[in-house]
């Protein structure tokens, strides 16, 4: 049975009633979803979604308008114990950034820089 690292990409976070210090996912800022198989060798995700811009309309025709914001946050959910690594060409290694099976982590990533996450099986 194949197990996956589930990746959900967001362009922003929401605010709580108290403050912005507690990150909460803004469903309206959802960008994309990916699944990467967790196995015995390092496997990379696709690059996180970059911003899509276009020329404005009418009086704003000369201005660039961001029509699809870039991914700034990724929510990772591990289907098995694994190690992860981020970058433009990452290679995950056992003993690296560990995620327990069933765990989730919300990570801020640089927007628009073609970052990816790599994953490999690991044991606690």
Buried (B, 14 or more C-beta within 10 A) or exposed (E): EEBBBBBBBBBBBBEEEEEEEEBEBBEEBBBBEBBBEBBEEBBBBEEBBBBEBEEEEEEEEEEEEEEBBBBBBBBBBBBBBBBBBBBEEBEBEBEBBBBEEEEEEBBEBEBBEEBBBBBBBBEE
